[in-house]
Amino acid sequence: MTAKAGPLNLITDVAGLRVGNASDDTIKTGATVLLGDAPFTAGVHVMGGAPGTRETDLLSPDKTVQQVDALVLSGGSAFGLDAASGVADALRAEGRGFAVGDQRVPIVPAAILFDLLNGGKKDWAENPYKRLGAEALASATPSFACGSVGAGTGATTANLKGGLGSASLVLPSGHTVGALVAVNALGSAVVGDGPQFWAAPFEIGDEFGGLGVASAYPDVHLPETKLSQHANTTIGIVATDAALTQAQCTRLATAAHDGFARALVPSHTPMDGDLIFAASTGAHEMQNPLADALLLGHAAATCMARAIARAVFAATHSDTDTRPCWSSLAP
């Protein structure tokens, strides 16, 4: 038996998870929410030098709360952290959250990317991200679009538009692993001027064009970046139905960062806030914990690399773009 993509090739191939997106095309930004049918165990690992986060300390294995209600990825830099407030308010209204006496406190960790210099209008009178968070939550379904949507609406890379991407893998053990990512990297997802992707060795079928690996490579010691714009950060989530502890989720998130390095050159720079959450629904125990954990980590990394390429591959044109879409390079 070989590993294969799930039926949707999305993170929601992990049963019990839904994703919602909300976009504001005028501002050129948006928010993305990962929601569970029930609270799920989560961890986090940060490898970028400029992160923006909410409630990530709570995900340390020694902390009291072991499960969360939702995870949020958002544009907007520090303003975007307010997207989690919109999600938390809506979940509280539904009676969801950590029970404290007669109160419910939804646990909604979040991470943001910087998309304030992407051509959209940023002269809002009121922070729009609380609204975008609530709208994203309300739209959460198992099937969702990739590309210029949600947290990837205004995302860019060194030379192309970024976007929102997702991918999944079903392992021979029966466990499913999925990745969701908003790609706004300082570096590039394509080799040189493209169109081949750095993630090409991990592609399944033609999920991001099927062009294979590049036949020539630029000087990898001097990669192209968008350093002058300081408009960076790739943020993502990996999820599985394997039953993991919070410590094991943290290890899964750590392993998934290999996917950033395989798909983006350079990655984890001082001006990126590169961060990955990991989520476990706990539906299926691991029969061989050591071997299964190893393959889960590798699957998380390869799914993340594929999701990054799919994000850039699916980006669509807007008149206010500061970068071309990958489709303009396609043969």
Protein Blocks (a to p, Z undefined) as FASTA:
>chain_A
ZZdddfkopaklpghiacdddddfknopaddddddfbdcddddddfbfbdcdehklmmpm
kbmblbdfbdcddehijmlmmmmmmmmmmmmmnopacdehjbccdddddddddfklnopa
ckbfbdfklmmmmmmmmmgcfbdcehjehjllmgccfkbccdddddddddfkopacdddd
dddbfbdfbehjbjbdfklmmpghjlnoonopafbdcdfklccdfklnopgcjddddddf
bdcdfklmmmmmmmmmmmmmmmpccehifkbccdcddddehlaccfblmlmmmmmmmmmm
mmmmmmmmmmmmmpccdfkbcbdcfklmpZZ
